[in-house]
Amino acid sequence: MSRGRRIAYIVAALIAAIIIVAPPLYTRLFPLPTRYLSDEEHFKYGSVGVEPVAGVPFEVWRALPGVCMSAEKKALGYRQFGFQWEAGHAAPIGMPIETAIVPRVGVNCALCHVGRVTGPGGATRLLVGAPNATLDLQAYLRFLFSCASGAQYRAGPILDEIARQGGDLNLAQRLFYRLVIIPQTKAAILRQQRDFAFTDAQPDWGPGRVDGFNPAKIQVLKRPYDGTLDVVDMPPLWALGRRAGGAWHWDGLQTSLHEVFLNSGIGNGASARTIDLPSLDRMERWTTSLPPTPYPFAIDHALAGAGHAVFQRACADCHAPGGGKTGQVIPIGWVRTDRNRLDSWTPDALEAFRAIDDYPWRYTHFRKTGGYVAAPLDGIWARAPYLHNGSVPTLSALLSPAERRPVEFGRGSAAYDTARVGFASDRGKRFDTRLPGNGNGGHPYGADLPSTDKAALIEYLKTL
């Protein structure tokens, strides 16, 4: 047999081997993402395509608290950042675990949109679709940044902690983690740290809040930081079908719910190649009909009945389904709340999003507005603190003149204040309304009502 023919046979054999071996190998390294039978479980744990490109290797992620946290914090681990965690799951709600070469932990909508409440008796329940008022996302990110940039972040201690927690890595896997996975994880976290460096000179987000579009301007649009301040409260994701035809995001910069979900997938870290469109579509459909969680404590229904009349007179035009202004943008000159969020969405960002052609879709429903959206008040009891920046702790405070609202209060507790109607504000991370972006002024509506009408109105709002 000639040398050329032998080479041809060898090449043919290799191709045949690749054809035979590659599909099952690829399937093992990149299996199809989990599809949950229950829409609720899929909302809480289903992948939106983040893990292959932005997921943190699970074994490394699980080990970092043991490597980088102080002795007194290790016991709580990631729970100290206010994640919602269910028994039987290795990661919190909103952090799917899927395999892309190695198991990786990602992010989906539920991370910010499943909350919890603890009643006076200590019983706790999840609030699916509610803002996660306990989640301190910035503190979590800062822990990752500090860990990856610190002297403790070394392959040896991380592998030891993986083994201590029961990670079953064989010799080849340990070598792969040492030489590839652990260094790559460090590099990826430090890249994200550089992208978020602009937040270091700003007031802290605090629990239940997130920077709206500035990270997207930097990471998606590749724009330099423009100096604006865009820290907002996490909104609810329930009964979205009731808002059909209205505006989305706090300032109404979007008029398409579908584009909101697409952009959330990209914003969470998915790419044009990996974004899981069927999964996002399923979550979108489910949240359009997801009902708000009913108020779980006692309601004086006679008083609430009187409050309904107050609501119809004082609030319905802006906040009742079918109200003349419900779902519409109220000019900033009328509502007079902190305008930093409004000013952060710049004409440059608008045009840049419209120009994106990296995805199988184009953004066609972004716009620039001049105020904030008057939203329906379904489940308003679970949406505290109030206003777009979360600067007013309770409904009682919201119905007070601005000068009588708390200047400082605590955020991040799941305990509920049934008297003032909002999460307990005498504990948690201190929130200072005098800092930039945290202003608690504006929305004077209802502040001049008689005290009896205010009490009746608040009782009625519990029923929504």
Residue pairs with C-beta under 8 A, 6 or more apart in sequence:
1 9
29 99
29 100
29 101
30 52
30 99
30 100
30 101
31 98
31 99
33 46
33 47
33 49
33 51
33 96
33 98
33 276
33 279
34 45
34 46
34 47
34 96
34 98
35 42
35 46
35 279
36 42
36 45
36 46
39 282
39 286
40 128
40 286
42 279
42 282
42 283
42 286
43 108
43 109
43 110
43 128
43 283
43 286
43 287
44 86
44 93
44 94
44 110
44 114
44 128
45 89
45 93
45 96
45 108
45 110
46 96
46 108
46 279
46 282
46 283
47 96
47 98
47 106
47 108
47 276
47 279
48 96
48 106
48 108
48 109
48 264
48 265
48 268
48 270
48 275
48 276
48 279
48 280
48 283
49 265
49 270
49 271
49 274
49 275
49 276
49 279
50 96
50 106
50 107
50 108
50 265
50 268
50 269
50 270
50 274
51 96
51 97
51 98
51 99
51 100
51 104
51 105
51 106
51 274
52 98
52 100
52 104
52 271
52 274
53 269
53 270
53 271
53 273
53 274
54 106
54 107
54 188
54 268
54 269
54 270
55 98
55 100
55 104
55 105
55 106
55 269
56 104
56 105
56 144
56 185
56 188
56 189
57 102
57 103
57 104
57 105
57 177
57 181
57 185
58 90
58 91
58 97
58 102
58 103
58 104
58 105
59 102
59 103
59 162
59 167
59 169
59 177
60 158
60 162
60 177
60 181
60 182
60 185
61 91
61 105
62 90
62 162
62 165
62 167
63 158
63 161
63 162
63 165
63 167
64 143
64 144
64 147
64 158
65 73
65 74
65 77
65 78
66 74
66 77
66 161
66 164
66 165
67 147
67 152
67 153
67 157
67 158
67 161
68 143
68 146
68 147
68 150
68 152
68 153
69 77
69 143
73 80
78 92
78 140
79 85
81 135
81 136
81 137
81 139
81 140
81 143
82 132
82 134
82 135
82 136
82 207
82 412
83 92
83 93
83 94
83 95
83 111
83 135
83 140
84 92
84 93
84 94
84 114
84 115
84 116
84 126
84 132
84 134
84 135
85 92
85 93
86 93
86 126
90 97
91 97
91 105
92 111
93 110
93 111
93 114
93 126
94 107
94 108
94 109
94 110
94 111
94 112
94 113
94 114
94 132
95 105
95 106
95 107
95 108
95 111
96 105
96 106
96 107
96 108
97 103
97 104
97 105
97 106
98 104
98 106
102 177
102 181
106 268
106 269
107 268
107 269
108 268
108 283
109 237
109 261
109 264
109 268
109 283
110 128
111 132
111 135
111 137
112 131
112 132
112 135
112 137
112 210
112 234
113 129
113 130
113 131
113 132
113 234
113 235
113 236
113 237
114 126
114 127
114 128
114 129
114 130
114 132
115 126
115 127
115 130
115 131
115 132
115 133
115 134
115 382
115 414
116 124
116 125
116 126
116 127
116 134
116 414
117 124
117 125
117 127
117 296
117 382
117 414
117 416
117 423
118 124
118 414
118 415
118 416
119 296
119 297
119 416
120 297
120 416
120 418
124 414
125 293
125 296
127 293
127 382
128 238
128 290
128 293
129 236
129 237
129 238
129 287
129 290
129 292
129 293
129 379
130 236
130 238
130 292
130 293
130 379
130 382
130 383
131 208
131 233
131 234
131 235
131 236
131 382
131 383
132 208
132 234
133 207
133 208
133 234
133 384
133 385
133 411
133 412
133 414
133 423
134 207
134 208
134 412
134 413
134 414
135 207
135 208
135 234
136 205
136 206
136 207
136 412
136 429
137 205
137 210
138 199
138 204
138 205
138 206
138 210
141 192
141 196
144 189
144 192
145 189
145 190
145 192
145 193
145 196
147 153
147 189
148 185
148 186
148 189
148 190
148 193
149 190
149 193
153 186
155 177
155 178
155 182
155 183
158 177
158 182
159 169
159 174
159 177
159 178
159 182
162 169
162 177
163 169
169 177
195 215
195 218
195 219
196 215
198 214
198 218
198 225
199 205
199 211
202 229
202 231
202 436
202 437
203 231
203 432
203 435
203 436
203 437
203 438
204 429
205 211
205 231
206 390
206 411
206 412
206 429
206 431
207 411
207 412
207 428
207 429
208 233
208 234
208 385
208 390
208 411
208 412
209 231
209 232
209 233
209 234
209 389
209 390
209 411
210 231
210 232
210 234
211 230
211 231
211 232
212 230
212 231
212 232
212 249
212 250
212 341
212 344
213 230
213 344
213 345
213 349
214 225
214 226
214 228
214 230
214 344
215 267
216 263
216 266
216 267
217 223
217 225
217 226
217 349
217 352
218 224
218 225
220 266
220 267
220 356
221 349
221 352
221 353
221 356
223 348
223 349
223 352
226 346
226 348
226 349
228 340
228 343
228 344
228 346
229 340
229 341
229 344
229 436
229 437
230 340
230 341
230 344
230 345
230 437
231 340
231 341
231 389
231 437
232 250
232 341
232 388
232 389
232 390
233 383
233 385
233 386
233 387
233 388
233 389
233 390
235 250
235 375
235 383
236 292
236 378
236 379
236 382
236 383
237 287
237 290
238 287
238 290
238 291
238 292
238 293
238 378
238 379
239 288
239 289
239 290
239 291
239 292
239 376
239 378
239 379
240 257
240 284
240 287
240 288
240 290
241 288
241 289
242 321
242 376
242 378
243 257
243 327
243 375
243 376
244 257
244 288
245 327
246 252
246 326
246 327
246 328
246 373
246 375
247 253
247 254
247 255
247 327
247 328
247 329
247 369
247 373
248 254
248 255
248 256
248 257
248 260
248 373
249 260
249 373
250 341
250 372
250 373
250 388
251 329
251 341
251 342
251 345
251 369
251 371
251 372
251 373
251 388
252 328
252 329
252 367
252 369
252 371
252 372
252 373
253 345
253 350
253 366
253 367
253 368
253 369
254 260
254 263
254 365
254 366
254 367
255 365
255 367
256 364
256 365
257 284
257 288
258 284
259 361
259 363
259 364
259 365
259 366
261 280
261 281
261 283
261 284
262 275
262 277
262 280
262 359
262 361
263 363
264 280
265 275
265 276
265 280
266 275
266 359
270 276
272 358
272 359
272 360
275 359
277 360
292 378
292 379
292 382
292 464
293 379
293 382
295 381
295 462
295 463
297 416
297 418
297 462
298 418
299 459
299 462
299 463
300 459
301 463
303 455
303 456
303 459
303 460
304 456
304 459
304 460
304 462
304 463
305 460
306 456
306 459
306 460
307 453
307 455
307 456
307 457
307 458
307 459
307 460
307 461
308 460
310 449
310 453
310 456
310 457
310 460
311 319
311 320
311 457
311 460
311 461
312 320
314 445
314 446
314 449
314 453
314 457
315 377
315 445
315 446
315 457
316 323
317 323
317 324
317 325
317 326
318 325
318 326
318 330
318 374
318 445
319 326
319 374
319 375
319 376
319 377
320 326
320 376
321 376
323 374
325 374
326 374
326 375
326 376
327 373
327 374
327 375
327 376
328 373
328 374
329 369
329 370
329 371
329 372
329 373
329 374
330 371
330 372
330 373
330 374
331 370
331 371
332 339
332 342
332 370
332 371
332 372
333 371
334 371
335 371
335 372
335 442
335 443
336 441
336 442
336 443
336 444
337 372
337 387
337 388
337 389
337 439
337 441
337 442
337 443
338 387
338 388
338 389
338 391
338 437
338 438
338 439
338 440
338 441
338 442
340 389
340 436
340 437
340 439
341 372
341 388
341 389
341 437
342 369
342 370
342 371
342 372
345 368
345 369
346 368
347 368
350 366
350 367
350 368
353 363
353 366
354 362
354 363
354 364
354 366
356 362
356 363
372 388
377 461
377 464
378 464
379 464
380 395
380 461
380 464
381 395
381 421
381 461
381 462
381 464
384 393
384 394
384 395
384 421
384 422
384 423
385 391
385 392
385 393
385 394
385 409
385 411
385 422
385 423
385 425
385 431
386 392
386 393
386 394
386 395
386 397
386 398
386 422
387 398
387 440
387 442
387 443
389 437
389 438
389 439
390 411
390 431
391 431
391 433
391 438
391 439
391 440
392 398
392 405
392 406
392 440
393 406
393 409
393 411
393 420
393 422
393 423
393 425
394 417
394 420
394 421
394 422
394 425
395 420
395 421
395 422
395 458
395 461
396 419
396 420
396 421
396 422
396 454
396 458
397 404
397 405
397 406
397 420
397 422
398 405
398 443
398 446
399 446
399 447
399 449
399 454
399 457
399 458
400 447
401 444
401 447
402 440
402 441
402 442
402 444
402 447
405 433
405 440
406 425
406 433
406 440
407 432
407 433
407 434
407 440
408 430
408 431
408 432
408 433
409 425
409 426
409 430
409 431
410 424
410 425
410 426
410 427
410 428
410 429
410 430
410 431
411 423
411 425
411 428
411 429
411 430
411 431
412 427
412 428
412 429
413 423
413 424
413 425
413 427
413 428
414 423
415 423
415 424
415 427
416 422
416 423
416 424
417 423
417 424
417 425
421 458
421 461
421 462
431 438
432 438
433 439
433 440
446 454
446 457
449 457
